[in-house]
Amino acid sequence: MASATPESSFLATRRGKLTLALLAGIAFLDFVDASIVNVALPSIRRDLHFSVQGLQWVPSAYLLTYGGFMLLGGRAADLLGRRRVLVAGISLLGISSLIGGFAGTSGLLVAARLAQGLGAAMTLPAALSILTTTFKEGSDRNKALGIWGAAGGLASAAGVLLGGLLTAGPGWRWVMFVNPIACILVLAAIYRLINGERRHAQLRNFDVLGAILVTGGMLLLVYTLIKAPTYGWGDTRTITQLAAALALLAAFVINEQRTKNPLAPLSIFRINGLAFSDATQLIAFAGFLAMFFYLTLYMQNILGYSPIQTGAAYLPLTFAIGIAAGISSQLISRIGTRPIIVTGALISAAGLYWLSRIPVHGTYLTNLLPGMLILSLGFGPVFVGVTTAANAGVPPDKAGLAAALLNASQQLGGALGLAIFSALATNRTQHLLTTHTPPPQALTAGFQRALLTGSIFILAAAIIALRATNTRGEAPQDTFPPSTAVPDAA
C-alpha cells in the first residue's frame, strides 16, 4: 500500500475504497455480535436448558471479555503489529463462533461467547487504528470515520433484525454460524489489502505487570457491573468486588507512571480533550443501550411481538443512522466535532425521552417509531463525532491505544448503564407488584423508568461533550508528517 502524499487522496483510489469497506465491515461484524443474540435468547434457553439467571451470561460473557481485554488488545496492536493482531482476533472470533453454533451445553456456549469477546477486543482497536493511520487527517479521515461510524451504528440496530430473521428462519444456531463464513471472507481481504508490519516489539520490554493489572481490573469491573443488579448495589460482594477492581486499576496507573516501558503511556491523556471525548462515549452509550435492551423487552413481553417482528421494528433505524452519520461526517470539516456531538446528544436525549412514555397498550407507529427515529438521527452524529474527536492528534504509534480507550469507554458505558437501569427498572416493577398492580403495567413502568434515566444520561453526555476535542479534521503540521501518513498498515 503506497503512502498517501499530501497532494493525493488514498481514499480516492480503488484500493483505498476497498480498504475502507473492509475496515467498516470488520466494525460491523464486531458490533453486531453484541446484539444479535438478544432476540434469540428464549430459543437458546429452551434448547440448552439455561436457568433464568444463567441465560444473562450469553450476552454478558461477550461484554465481559470484550471490555476486559480491550486496552490490552489495542496496545498489542501498536507493539506487535496491527495486521497480526487483527488476523489473530478475526481467527479467534470465527473459531469460537463455530464452536458456539455446535454447542450442546449451556457452559460450552458461554465459553464460546467469552472467546468471541476476546477476539473482538483484539479486532476492533486494531481495525480502527489501521483506519486512523491509513487515512490522513482532513477530508479523507472525516469521510472514513463517517463510514466507520455508520457501520457501527447500523450494526447495533441490524443485530436485532438479523437475530430475529435467523432465529425465526434456520434457527438460533445460525446466529453463531454466520460469523465463520464472514471471518473467512474478511481474512482473505485482509491479506490482499493490508500489508504486514516489519517491526517486532521487544517482548523483554513488555509491561507484563501493567497488562495483568489493567486486564484483571477491567475484567473484575465489568463483571461487578454485570452482577450488581442480581446481588444488589449495597451487597457486600458488590462493594468488595468494586473496591478490588478500582484498587487494581489504581495500581495500574501507579505502575504506568513508574515503569520505563509502560503498556499504556499516560501521556496520551495530554492530548487536548481526549479524556472528555472518551467520557462522552461512556455516558452516551449507557443511554443508547437502554433503548435497544428495554424496547426489545417491551415489544416482546408487553406488545407480544415475535422475534422477527421485533427485529423488523428496528429496520427504519438502520437507514436513519446511516443517513445521519453520512451527513455529520461532511459537516465536521465545516463546524467541527463538538457542535456535532452536542447537537446529536440533545436530539437523542429527546428521542429517548419520547420512548420513556411508552404505554401498556402502545402501537408501533404512534409510540415507538417517532422516538426511535429521533434518537437514531442523533445516534449517528454522536458516534461519528466522538470517534473523530478521540482520534484527533493521536501519534501513529499510539493509535491502537487511543482506539482501545474509546471502545473500552463504550463497553464500560454499556455495562454501567445496564447495571444502573436494571436496578431502577426492577425496583420500580417490584414496588408496583407489591401494591397489586397488574404485571403488564408494572413491567412497563419499570421500562419507562429505565428509558427516562437513559435520556438523562445522554443529556449529561451532551454537557460533557462541551469539553471534548473540537476538531475539523485538520492535523498540526508536525503531528503526521508525510513519511508516517500510512505507517505500519502500509
C-alpha positions as a printed NumPy array, in Angstrom:
array([[  0.   ,   0.   ,   0.   ],
       [  1.591,   3.23 ,  -1.049],
       [  1.735,   6.073,   1.363],
       [ -0.66 ,   8.876,   0.677],
       [  1.124,  12.108,  -0.213],
       [ -0.213,  15.474,   0.889],
       [ -1.38 ,  16.104,  -2.677],
       [ -3.079,  12.748,  -3.204],
       [ -6.062,  11.088,  -1.631],
       [ -5.694,   7.403,  -0.824],
       [ -9.456,   7.226,  -0.294],
       [ -9.961,   8.308,  -3.911],
       [ -8.155,   5.188,  -5.156],
       [ -9.814,   1.827,  -5.719],
       [ -7.607,   0.225,  -3.095],
       [ -8.452,   2.957,  -0.618],
       [-12.187,   2.412,  -1.095],
       [-11.804,  -1.351,  -0.725],
       [ -9.674,  -0.912,   2.405],
       [-12.296,   1.338,   3.958],
       [-15.066,  -1.132,   3.043],
       [-13.081,  -3.918,   4.696],
       [-12.477,  -1.962,   7.91 ],
       [-16.111,  -0.86 ,   8.096],
       [-17.148,  -4.483,   7.575],
       [-14.939,  -5.547,  10.487],
       [-16.529,  -2.88 ,  12.7  ],
       [-19.974,  -4.101,  11.663],
       [-19.012,  -7.701,  12.488],
       [-17.78 ,  -6.823,  15.98 ],
       [-20.666,  -4.552,  16.916],
       [-23.345,  -6.862,  15.551],
       [-22.136,  -9.736,  17.744],
       [-23.01 ,  -7.711,  20.827],
       [-26.716,  -7.514,  19.938],
       [-27.504, -10.363,  17.531],
       [-28.081, -12.95 ,  20.282],
       [-30.626, -10.908,  22.267],
       [-33.711, -11.862,  20.254],
       [-32.553, -15.497,  20.169],
       [-32.309, -15.834,  23.973],
       [-35.723, -17.542,  24.519],
       [-34.877, -20.182,  21.895],
       [-31.387, -20.69 ,  23.328],
       [-32.839, -21.137,  26.795],
       [-35.254, -23.857,  25.629],
       [-32.667, -25.794,  23.61 ],
       [-29.751, -25.69 ,  26.066],
       [-31.798, -25.666,  29.287],
       [-30.4  , -22.446,  30.703],
       [-31.616, -21.205,  34.07 ],
       [-33.12 , -17.73 ,  34.135],
       [-30.015, -16.32 ,  35.862],
       [-27.632, -18.333,  33.694],
       [-29.169, -17.009,  30.481],
       [-27.849, -13.495,  31.125],
       [-24.323, -14.825,  30.534],
       [-24.977, -15.402,  26.834],
       [-24.838, -11.628,  26.123],
       [-22.815, -10.742,  29.234],
       [-19.929, -13.158,  28.573],
       [-19.167, -11.345,  25.308],
       [-19.327,  -7.981,  27.046],
       [-17.051,  -9.176,  29.865],
       [-14.033, -10.18 ,  27.778],
       [-14.706,  -7.529,  25.123],
       [-14.411,  -4.738,  27.674],
       [-11.886,  -6.5  ,  29.898],
       [ -9.249,  -7.147,  27.227],
       [ -9.841,  -4.027,  25.095],
       [ -6.874,  -1.994,  26.385],
       [ -4.521,  -4.952,  26.13 ],
       [ -5.735,  -5.687,  22.598],
       [ -5.282,  -2.091,  21.479],
       [ -1.777,  -1.75 ,  22.878],
       [ -0.783,  -5.144,  21.488],
       [ -1.754,  -3.836,  18.045],
       [  0.661,  -0.908,  18.483],
       [  3.514,  -3.047,  19.788],
       [  3.161,  -6.353,  17.923],
       [  1.715,  -5.145,  14.637],
       [ -1.818,  -4.2  ,  13.707],
       [ -2.34 ,  -6.755,  10.956],
       [ -1.007,  -9.578,  13.142],
       [ -3.365,  -8.757,  15.993],
       [ -6.257,  -8.18 ,  13.57 ],
       [ -5.762, -11.592,  11.917],
       [ -5.475, -13.313,  15.301],
       [ -8.655, -11.635,  16.541],
       [-10.688, -12.454,  13.431],
       [ -9.475, -16.068,  13.547],
       [-10.445, -16.432,  17.204],
       [-13.821, -14.837,  16.523],
       [-14.562, -17.271,  13.695],
       [-13.42 , -20.417,  15.532],
       [-15.249, -19.574,  18.748],
       [-18.434, -18.779,  16.816],
       [-18.26 , -22.171,  15.089],
       [-17.879, -23.892,  18.453],
       [-20.771, -21.881,  19.867],
       [-23.004, -22.856,  16.945],
       [-22.431, -26.54 ,  17.667],
       [-22.648, -26.138,  21.458],
       [-24.737, -28.812,  23.129],
       [-24.487, -27.449,  26.662],
       [-25.012, -24.064,  28.245],
       [-21.461, -23.985,  29.606],
       [-19.889, -24.52 ,  26.178],
       [-21.962, -21.712,  24.636],
       [-20.953, -19.283,  27.399],
       [-17.294, -20.284,  26.953],
       [-17.619, -19.634,  23.198],
       [-19.096, -16.212,  23.894],
       [-16.187, -15.409,  26.228],
       [-13.762, -16.321,  23.432],
       [-15.787, -14.247,  20.944],
       [-15.412, -11.212,  23.185],
       [-11.655, -11.738,  23.423],
       [-11.44 , -11.957,  19.63 ],
       [-13.438,  -8.748,  19.28 ],
       [-11.22 ,  -6.984,  21.857],
       [ -8.22 ,  -7.777,  19.649],
       [-10.006,  -6.946,  16.4  ],
       [-11.768,  -3.631,  16.92 ],
       [ -8.909,  -1.407,  18.188],
       [ -6.564,  -2.918,  15.584],
       [ -9.025,  -2.142,  12.776],
       [ -9.744,   1.408,  13.99 ],
       [ -6.038,   2.185,  14.418],
       [ -5.37 ,   0.915,  10.878],
       [ -8.08 ,   3.29 ,   9.659],
       [ -6.74 ,   6.323,  11.525],
       [ -3.148,   5.702,  10.405],
       [ -4.065,   4.895,   6.803],
       [ -6.337,   7.844,   6.021],
       [ -4.646,  11.135,   6.859],
       [ -6.415,  13.751,   8.942],
       [ -8.654,  16.   ,   6.949],
       [-11.298,  15.137,   4.388],
       [-10.142,  11.537,   3.912],
       [-10.265,  10.649,   7.575],
       [-13.534,  12.501,   8.175],
       [-15.189,  10.504,   5.409],
       [-13.601,   7.26 ,   6.572],
       [-14.719,   7.793,  10.17 ],
       [-18.178,   8.699,   8.901],
       [-18.399,   5.317,   7.174],
       [-16.955,   3.608,  10.273],
       [-19.5  ,   5.355,  12.487],
       [-22.354,   4.441,  10.182],
       [-21.239,   0.803,  10.2  ],
       [-21.125,   0.718,  13.986],
       [-24.498,   2.39 ,  14.341],
       [-26.074,   0.181,  11.703],
       [-24.727,  -2.932,  13.393],
       [-26.33 ,  -2.035,  16.717],
       [-29.765,  -1.877,  15.079],
       [-29.202,  -4.542,  12.423],
       [-28.074,  -7.085,  15.029],
       [-31.581,  -7.241,  16.448],
       [-33.072,  -7.558,  12.939],
       [-30.62 , -10.265,  11.843],
       [-31.085, -12.128,  15.104],
       [-34.841, -12.182,  14.601],
       [-34.623, -13.309,  10.982],
       [-32.148, -16.097,  11.732],
       [-33.962, -17.31 ,  14.846],
       [-37.315, -17.408,  13.071],
       [-35.737, -18.999,   9.961],
       [-32.961, -21.599,  10.144],
       [-32.744, -21.353,  13.953],
       [-30.736, -19.653,  16.664],
       [-27.542, -21.601,  15.888],
       [-27.185, -19.601,  12.686],
       [-26.737, -16.522,  14.838],
       [-23.344, -18.098,  15.535],
       [-22.732, -19.832,  12.192],
       [-22.81 , -16.634,  10.124],
       [-19.579, -15.449,  11.775],
       [-17.187, -18.138,  10.462],
       [-18.368, -17.51 ,   6.903],
       [-17.858, -13.763,   7.289],
       [-14.481, -14.259,   9.001],
       [-13.097, -16.349,   6.121],
       [-14.032, -13.617,   3.646],
       [-12.557, -10.928,   5.887],
       [ -9.263, -12.8  ,   6.371],
       [ -8.837, -13.196,   2.607],
       [ -9.432,  -9.453,   2.132],
       [ -7.015,  -8.519,   4.938],
       [ -4.112, -10.33 ,   3.267],
       [ -4.906,  -8.681,  -0.064],
       [ -5.408,  -5.105,   1.145],
       [ -3.378,  -4.607,   4.34 ],
       [  0.364,  -5.163,   4.245],
       [  2.114,  -6.687,   7.228],
       [  4.462,  -4.825,   9.543],
       [  8.208,  -5.327,   9.528],
       [  8.847,  -4.282,  13.099],
       [  8.729,  -6.615,  16.077],
       [  8.252,  -5.416,  19.618],
       [ 10.989,  -6.355,  22.072],
       [  8.996,  -8.622,  24.376],
       [ 11.629,  -8.337,  27.118],
       [ 10.489,  -4.72 ,  27.491],
       [  6.807,  -5.649,  27.508],
       [  4.961,  -4.328,  30.572],
       [  3.722,  -7.686,  31.885],
       [  2.692,  -6.314,  35.28 ],
       [  0.736,  -3.485,  33.649],
       [ -1.025,  -5.95 ,  31.341],
       [ -2.038,  -8.139,  34.302],
       [ -3.238,  -5.203,  36.398],
       [ -5.326,  -3.479,  33.714],
       [ -6.839,  -6.687,  32.335],
       [ -7.637,  -8.019,  35.806],
       [ -9.081,  -4.675,  36.874],
       [-11.206,  -4.263,  33.754],
       [-12.486,  -7.855,  33.909],
       [-13.448,  -7.52 ,  37.559],
       [-15.04 ,  -4.097,  36.995],
       [-17.202,  -5.258,  34.093],
       [-18.103,  -8.474,  35.949],
       [-19.149,  -6.482,  39.019],
       [-21.316,  -4.162,  36.925],
       [-22.965,  -7.14 ,  35.219],
       [-23.754,  -8.878,  38.521],
       [-24.7  ,  -5.764,  40.519],
       [-28.416,  -5.884,  39.549],
       [-28.554,  -9.514,  40.755],
       [-26.652,  -9.092,  44.044],
       [-27.765,  -5.524,  44.73 ],
       [-25.602,  -2.403,  44.852],
       [-25.437,  -2.486,  48.653],
       [-24.457,  -6.157,  48.859],
       [-21.061,  -6.931,  50.422],
       [-19.963,  -8.857,  47.323],
       [-20.703,  -5.926,  45.028],
       [-18.903,  -3.411,  47.248],
       [-15.89 ,  -5.709,  47.758],
       [-15.539,  -6.55 ,  44.07 ],
       [-15.935,  -2.923,  43.028],
       [-13.289,  -1.835,  45.553],
       [-10.92 ,  -4.58 ,  44.35 ],
       [-11.41 ,  -3.576,  40.7  ],
       [-10.7  ,   0.071,  41.446],
       [ -7.634,  -0.908,  43.504],
       [ -6.246,  -2.937,  40.584],
       [ -6.819,  -0.057,  38.167],
       [ -5.225,   2.411,  40.611],
       [ -2.216,   0.097,  40.898],
       [ -2.076,   0.006,  37.095],
       [ -1.888,   3.819,  36.933],
       [  0.898,   3.869,  39.534],
       [  2.775,   1.167,  37.619],
       [  2.467,   3.088,  34.349],
       [  3.945,   6.174,  35.992],
       [  6.968,   4.276,  37.262],
       [  7.82 ,   1.744,  34.569],
       [ 10.296,   2.572,  31.797],
       [  8.179,   0.994,  29.016],
       [  4.522,   1.404,  30.052],
       [  1.798,  -0.644,  28.422],
       [ -0.415,   2.445,  28.19 ],
       [  1.624,   5.68 ,  28.354],
       [ -0.424,   8.131,  30.394],
       [  0.959,  10.956,  28.275],
       [ -1.785,  10.157,  25.767],
       [ -4.227,  11.989,  28.044],
       [ -2.291,  15.214,  27.459],
       [ -3.882,  15.296,  24.008],
       [ -6.408,  18.098,  24.179],
       [ -9.923,  16.875,  25.053],
       [ -9.219,  13.134,  24.664],
       [-10.403,  12.228,  28.162],
       [-13.633,  14.202,  27.704],
       [-14.259,  12.527,  24.34 ],
       [-13.939,   9.103,  25.952],
       [-16.134,  10.155,  28.886],
       [-18.784,  11.361,  26.428],
       [-18.698,   7.963,  24.741],
       [-19.06 ,   6.144,  28.067],
       [-22.056,   8.118,  29.312],
       [-23.817,   8.36 ,  25.935],
       [-23.644,   4.639,  25.201],
       [-25.084,   3.814,  28.592],
       [-28.193,   5.636,  27.411],
       [-28.154,   4.287,  23.858],
       [-28.008,   0.69 ,  25.035],
       [-31.064,   1.3  ,  27.19 ],
       [-33.155,   1.803,  24.055],
       [-32.145,  -1.465,  22.392],
       [-32.381,  -3.515,  25.579],
       [-35.618,  -2.242,  27.085],
       [-37.546,  -1.642,  23.888],
       [-36.811,  -5.227,  22.839],
       [-38.2  ,  -6.451,  26.176],
       [-41.199,  -4.138,  25.819],
       [-42.027,  -5.308,  22.305],
       [-41.765,  -8.999,  23.164],
       [-43.155,  -9.088,  26.717],
       [-45.796,  -6.341,  26.575],
       [-46.807,  -5.977,  22.912],
       [-46.357,  -9.683,  22.156],
       [-44.064,  -9.262,  19.148],
       [-42.393, -12.331,  17.675],
       [-38.595, -12.361,  17.236],
       [-38.871, -11.463,  13.562],
       [-41.362,  -8.669,  14.271],
       [-39.061,  -7.274,  16.949],
       [-36.103,  -7.341,  14.574],
       [-38.094,  -5.711,  11.759],
       [-39.153,  -2.903,  14.098],
       [-35.533,  -1.689,  14.123],
       [-35.188,  -1.629,  10.322],
       [-36.031,   2.101,   9.901],
       [-33.295,   2.911,  12.414],
       [-30.606,   1.43 ,  10.2  ],
       [-31.446,   3.864,   7.396],
       [-31.763,   6.862,   9.729],
       [-28.445,   6.135,  11.455],
       [-26.645,   5.691,   8.128],
       [-28.021,   8.931,   6.685],
       [-27.293,  10.935,   9.845],
       [-23.743,   9.558,  10.104],
       [-23.026,  10.42 ,   6.474],
       [-24.303,  13.986,   6.824],
       [-22.43 ,  14.595,  10.072],
       [-19.113,  13.386,   8.593],
       [-19.489,  16.054,   5.899],
       [-20.317,  18.76 ,   8.439],
       [-17.283,  18.069,  10.654],
       [-14.913,  19.858,   8.267],
       [-17.172,  22.94 ,   8.409],
       [-18.28 ,  23.284,  12.026],
       [-16.098,  20.812,  13.986],
       [-16.812,  17.77 ,  16.113],
       [-18.033,  19.471,  19.28 ],
       [-21.227,  21.01 ,  17.812],
       [-21.915,  17.702,  16.05 ],
       [-21.639,  15.684,  19.261],
       [-23.603,  18.106,  21.441],
       [-26.426,  18.522,  18.92 ],
       [-26.616,  14.783,  18.285],
       [-26.748,  14.021,  22.002],
       [-29.527,  16.56 ,  22.596],
       [-31.565,  15.088,  19.735],
       [-31.01 ,  11.548,  21.049],
       [-31.972,  12.54 ,  24.585],
       [-35.247,  13.964,  23.25 ],
       [-35.93 ,  10.757,  21.321],
       [-35.28 ,   8.548,  24.337],
       [-37.478,  10.784,  26.5  ],
       [-40.29 ,  10.243,  23.972],
       [-39.754,   6.485,  24.262],
       [-39.832,   6.661,  28.069],
       [-43.553,   7.393,  27.778],
       [-44.457,   4.03 ,  26.217],
       [-47.921,   2.844,  27.353],
       [-49.079,  -0.682,  28.127],
       [-51.351,  -0.736,  25.08 ],
       [-48.96 ,   1.024,  22.756],
       [-48.647,   0.891,  18.98 ],
       [-45.527,   0.865,  16.852],
       [-46.407,   3.827,  14.617],
       [-47.553,   6.1  ,  17.428],
       [-45.473,   5.213,  20.458],
       [-42.263,   3.625,  19.141],
       [-41.318,   4.694,  15.622],
       [-41.211,   8.501,  16.157],
       [-38.989,   8.301,  19.215],
       [-36.748,   5.635,  17.655],
       [-36.223,   7.755,  14.552],
       [-35.465,  10.886,  16.566],
       [-32.938,   9.016,  18.687],
       [-31.267,   7.402,  15.673],
       [-30.861,  10.785,  13.954],
       [-28.749,  11.846,  16.926],
       [-27.013,   8.479,  17.392],
       [-25.129,   8.691,  14.093],
       [-23.635,  12.173,  14.698],
       [-22.582,  11.283,  18.254],
       [-20.85 ,   8.099,  17.109],
       [-19.026,   9.783,  14.226],
       [-18.19 ,  12.955,  16.148],
       [-16.782,  11.207,  19.208],
       [-14.755,   8.743,  17.124],
       [-13.228,  11.621,  15.135],
       [-12.533,  13.744,  18.225],
       [-10.984,  10.889,  20.213],
       [ -8.503,  10.126,  17.414],
       [ -7.555,  13.707,  16.545],
       [ -3.88 ,  14.488,  17.076],
       [ -3.011,  10.957,  18.274],
       [  0.512,   9.868,  17.208],
       [  0.533,   6.794,  14.941],
       [  2.427,   4.698,  17.492],
       [ -0.41 ,   5.193,  19.99 ],
       [ -3.354,   4.844,  17.573],
       [ -4.191,   1.368,  18.873],
       [ -4.221,   2.613,  22.457],
       [ -6.483,   5.561,  21.545],
       [ -8.869,   3.216,  19.714],
       [ -8.889,   0.835,  22.678],
       [ -9.616,   3.634,  25.17 ],
       [-12.547,   4.806,  23.074],
       [-14.057,   1.353,  22.667],
       [-13.38 ,   0.389,  26.282],
       [-15.353,   3.507,  27.247],
       [-18.238,   2.264,  25.125],
       [-18.218,  -1.203,  26.681],
       [-17.929,   0.128,  30.225],
       [-20.751,   2.543,  29.482],
       [-22.951,  -0.304,  28.3  ],
       [-22.214,  -2.409,  31.375],
       [-22.631,   0.529,  33.752],
       [-25.877,   1.604,  32.096],
       [-27.46 ,  -1.843,  32.225],
       [-26.423,  -2.267,  35.859],
       [-27.973,   1.04 ,  36.925],
       [-31.036,   0.875,  34.705],
       [-31.788,  -2.756,  35.602],
       [-31.729,  -1.88 ,  39.289],
       [-34.065,   1.08 ,  38.735],
       [-36.451,  -0.864,  36.493],
       [-36.569,  -3.865,  38.814],
       [-37.172,  -1.761,  41.924],
       [-39.975,   0.126,  40.212],
       [-41.643,  -3.026,  38.932],
       [-41.356,  -4.888,  42.254],
       [-42.734,  -1.927,  44.181],
       [-45.79 ,  -1.784,  41.93 ],
       [-46.312,  -5.548,  42.125],
       [-46.432,  -5.333,  45.934],
       [-49.286,  -2.845,  45.541],
       [-51.136,  -5.415,  43.372],
       [-50.561,  -3.537,  40.12 ],
       [-51.162,  -5.896,  37.139],
       [-47.832,  -7.332,  35.827],
       [-48.018,  -5.672,  32.369],
       [-48.435,  -2.222,  33.94 ],
       [-45.713,  -2.903,  36.495],
       [-43.263,  -4.135,  33.842],
       [-43.98 ,  -1.179,  31.581],
       [-43.471,   1.264,  34.442],
       [-40.068,  -0.308,  35.074],
       [-39.131,   0.046,  31.407],
       [-40.284,   3.675,  31.482],
       [-38.055,   4.416,  34.471],
       [-35.023,   2.858,  32.773],
       [-35.587,   4.72 ,  29.492],
       [-36.12 ,   8.04 ,  31.266],
       [-32.842,   7.601,  33.14 ],
       [-31.168,   6.727,  29.854],
       [-32.334,  10.027,  28.361],
       [-30.817,  11.856,  31.352],
       [-27.513,  10.057,  30.752],
       [-27.421,  11.163,  27.109],
       [-28.252,  14.714,  28.188],
       [-25.309,  14.542,  30.596],
       [-23.129,  13.336,  27.705],
       [-24.043,  16.49 ,  25.784],
       [-22.783,  18.577,  28.709],
       [-19.535,  16.592,  28.977],
       [-19.019,  16.95 ,  25.222],
       [-18.679,  20.713,  25.671],
       [-15.145,  19.945,  26.909],
       [-14.37 ,  17.299,  24.278],
       [-11.909,  17.848,  21.444],
       [-13.228,  20.217,  18.792],
       [-11.571,  19.392,  15.507],
       [-12.448,  19.927,  11.876],
       [-10.147,  17.084,  10.931],
       [ -7.052,  19.209,  10.278],
       [ -3.864,  17.984,  11.926],
       [ -0.974,  20.142,  13.045],
       [  1.848,  20.025,  10.519],
       [  4.196,  18.125,  12.824],
       [  1.7  ,  15.554,  14.051],
       [  1.583,  13.357,  10.974],
       [  4.487,  14.063,   8.65 ],
       [  4.173,  12.682,   5.12 ],
       [  6.528,   9.782,   5.88 ],
       [  4.125,   8.457,   8.507],
       [  0.818,   9.203,   6.855],
       [  0.334,   5.495,   6.319],
       [  2.536,   3.793,   8.883],
       [  2.765,   0.092,   9.598],
       [ -0.586,  -0.623,   7.934],
       [  1.21 ,   0.187,   4.709]])
